Amino acid sequence: PFPWQNNPPYNAGAFCFELSFSPHHPLSPPRATLCTPILHPAVDPEGRVCQPLTSPEHWAPSTRAVHG
C-alpha cells in the first residue's frame, strides 16, 4: 500500500450535496451542487459538480440516484 491511500485530502470530511431533478428526469441528468465550500478540480466556484456522469452526453435514463 501507498502512504497516501489512507489519507487523501477529503477522507475525513463531511460534505453536503444537493441533487436537483428537472421535470424531464430521468431523460435528463440531475444537477449536483456541493453545499460545502471546497476547492476541488471537479467542482466549479459556484459548487456545481462537473463530472461526466451528470453531463447530458454521458447520462443514461437507467442511471439511478439512491438516497440512504
PyRosetta script that sets phi, psi and omega in degrees:
from pyrosetta import init, pose_from_sequence

init()
pose = pose_from_sequence("PFPWQNNPPYNAGAFCFELSFSPHHPLSPPRATLCTPILHPAVDPEGRVCQPLTSPEHWAPSTRAVHG")
pose.set_psi(1, 150.0)
pose.set_omega(1, 178.4)
pose.set_phi(2, -93.4)
pose.set_psi(2, 147.2)
pose.set_omega(2, -176.6)
pose.set_phi(3, -60.0)
pose.set_psi(3, -31.1)
pose.set_omega(3, -176.5)
pose.set_phi(4, -81.1)
pose.set_psi(4, -10.3)
pose.set_omega(4, -177.7)
pose.set_phi(5, -63.9)
pose.set_psi(5, -35.4)
pose.set_omega(5, -178.3)
pose.set_phi(6, -97.0)
pose.set_psi(6, 4.7)
pose.set_omega(6, -176.6)
pose.set_phi(7, -141.2)
pose.set_psi(7, 52.1)
pose.set_omega(7, 176.7)
pose.set_phi(8, -69.7)
pose.set_psi(8, 164.6)
pose.set_omega(8, -173.9)
pose.set_phi(9, -66.2)
pose.set_psi(9, -17.6)
pose.set_omega(9, -175.4)
pose.set_phi(10, -117.1)
pose.set_psi(10, 10.0)
pose.set_omega(10, -172.7)
pose.set_phi(11, -72.0)
pose.set_psi(11, -22.6)
pose.set_omega(11, -177.7)
pose.set_phi(12, -102.4)
pose.set_psi(12, 4.4)
pose.set_omega(12, -176.5)
pose.set_phi(13, -90.9)
pose.set_psi(13, 160.1)
pose.set_omega(13, 171.6)
pose.set_phi(14, -115.4)
pose.set_psi(14, 125.1)
pose.set_omega(14, -173.0)
pose.set_phi(15, -124.5)
pose.set_psi(15, 137.1)
pose.set_omega(15, -180.0)
pose.set_phi(16, -100.4)
pose.set_psi(16, 125.7)
pose.set_omega(16, 175.9)
pose.set_phi(17, -116.2)
pose.set_psi(17, 147.2)
pose.set_omega(17, 172.6)
pose.set_phi(18, -117.9)
pose.set_psi(18, 128.0)
pose.set_omega(18, 175.2)
pose.set_phi(19, -105.8)
pose.set_psi(19, 125.0)
pose.set_omega(19, 178.1)
pose.set_phi(20, -111.6)
pose.set_psi(20, 127.0)
pose.set_omega(20, -178.8)
pose.set_phi(21, -106.4)
pose.set_psi(21, 131.8)
pose.set_omega(21, 179.1)
pose.set_phi(22, -80.2)
pose.set_psi(22, 165.0)
pose.set_omega(22, 175.6)
pose.set_phi(23, -62.8)
pose.set_psi(23, -15.3)
pose.set_omega(23, -178.8)
pose.set_phi(24, -92.1)
pose.set_psi(24, 1.9)
pose.set_omega(24, 178.6)
pose.set_phi(25, -65.7)
pose.set_psi(25, 135.7)
pose.set_omega(25, 15.5)
pose.set_phi(26, -95.2)
pose.set_psi(26, 9.5)
pose.set_omega(26, 179.6)
pose.set_phi(27, -74.0)
pose.set_psi(27, -22.4)
pose.set_omega(27, 175.7)
pose.set_phi(28, -121.5)
pose.set_psi(28, 151.0)
pose.set_omega(28, -175.6)
pose.set_phi(29, -73.8)
pose.set_psi(29, 156.9)
pose.set_omega(29, 171.7)
pose.set_phi(30, -73.2)
pose.set_psi(30, 162.2)
pose.set_omega(30, 174.4)
pose.set_phi(31, -100.6)
pose.set_psi(31, 125.9)
pose.set_omega(31, 178.8)
pose.set_phi(32, -102.5)
pose.set_psi(32, 126.5)
pose.set_omega(32, 179.0)
pose.set_phi(33, -126.0)
pose.set_psi(33, 133.1)
pose.set_omega(33, 177.8)
pose.set_phi(34, -89.0)
pose.set_psi(34, 118.5)
pose.set_omega(34, -179.7)
pose.set_phi(35, -80.5)
pose.set_psi(35, -25.4)
pose.set_omega(35, 179.7)
pose.set_phi(36, -84.7)
pose.set_psi(36, 121.6)
pose.set_omega(36, 178.4)
pose.set_phi(37, -59.8)
pose.set_psi(37, 133.3)
pose.set_omega(37, -177.5)
pose.set_phi(38, -156.0)
pose.set_psi(38, 149.3)
pose.set_omega(38, 173.6)
pose.set_phi(39, -102.8)
pose.set_psi(39, 109.7)
pose.set_omega(39, -177.0)
pose.set_phi(40, -149.6)
pose.set_psi(40, 140.2)
pose.set_omega(40, -177.2)
pose.set_phi(41, -63.8)
pose.set_psi(41, -19.1)
pose.set_omega(41, -179.6)
pose.set_phi(42, -98.9)
pose.set_psi(42, 10.9)
pose.set_omega(42, 179.4)
pose.set_phi(43, -128.0)
pose.set_psi(43, 125.1)
pose.set_omega(43, -179.4)
pose.set_phi(44, -80.4)
pose.set_psi(44, 172.4)
pose.set_omega(44, -176.2)
pose.set_phi(45, -59.3)
pose.set_psi(45, -23.2)
pose.set_omega(45, 178.1)
pose.set_phi(46, -88.0)
pose.set_psi(46, 1.1)
pose.set_omega(46, 178.4)
pose.set_phi(47, 91.2)
pose.set_psi(47, 2.2)
pose.set_omega(47, 179.6)
pose.set_phi(48, -73.5)
pose.set_psi(48, 130.9)
pose.set_omega(48, 179.5)
pose.set_phi(49, -81.0)
pose.set_psi(49, 126.1)
pose.set_omega(49, -177.2)
pose.set_phi(50, -110.5)
pose.set_psi(50, 85.6)
pose.set_omega(50, -179.5)
pose.set_phi(51, -127.4)
pose.set_psi(51, 147.1)
pose.set_omega(51, 179.7)
pose.set_phi(52, -55.2)
pose.set_psi(52, -36.3)
pose.set_omega(52, -177.3)
pose.set_phi(53, -57.2)
pose.set_psi(53, -34.4)
pose.set_omega(53, -177.2)
pose.set_phi(54, -99.1)
pose.set_psi(54, 13.9)
pose.set_omega(54, 176.2)
pose.set_phi(55, -95.4)
pose.set_psi(55, 145.1)
pose.set_omega(55, -179.3)
pose.set_phi(56, -56.6)
pose.set_psi(56, -31.7)
pose.set_omega(56, -178.5)
pose.set_phi(57, -67.0)
pose.set_psi(57, -31.1)
pose.set_omega(57, -175.4)
pose.set_phi(58, -108.3)
pose.set_psi(58, -6.0)
pose.set_omega(58, -176.7)
pose.set_phi(59, -72.9)
pose.set_psi(59, 141.4)
pose.set_omega(59, 173.6)
pose.set_phi(60, -124.9)
pose.set_psi(60, 135.0)
pose.set_omega(60, 179.5)
pose.set_phi(61, -57.3)
pose.set_psi(61, -20.6)
pose.set_omega(61, 178.9)
pose.set_phi(62, -79.6)
pose.set_psi(62, -9.3)
pose.set_omega(62, 178.2)
pose.set_phi(63, -68.9)
pose.set_psi(63, 137.2)
pose.set_omega(63, -176.4)
pose.set_phi(64, -115.3)
pose.set_psi(64, 147.9)
pose.set_omega(64, 170.3)
pose.set_phi(65, -108.6)
pose.set_psi(65, 123.7)
pose.set_omega(65, -176.1)
pose.set_phi(66, -114.7)
pose.set_psi(66, 132.2)
pose.set_omega(66, 176.7)
pose.set_phi(67, -98.9)
pose.set_psi(67, 136.7)
pose.set_omega(67, 175.7)
pose.set_phi(68, 132.7)
pose.dump_pdb("model.pdb")
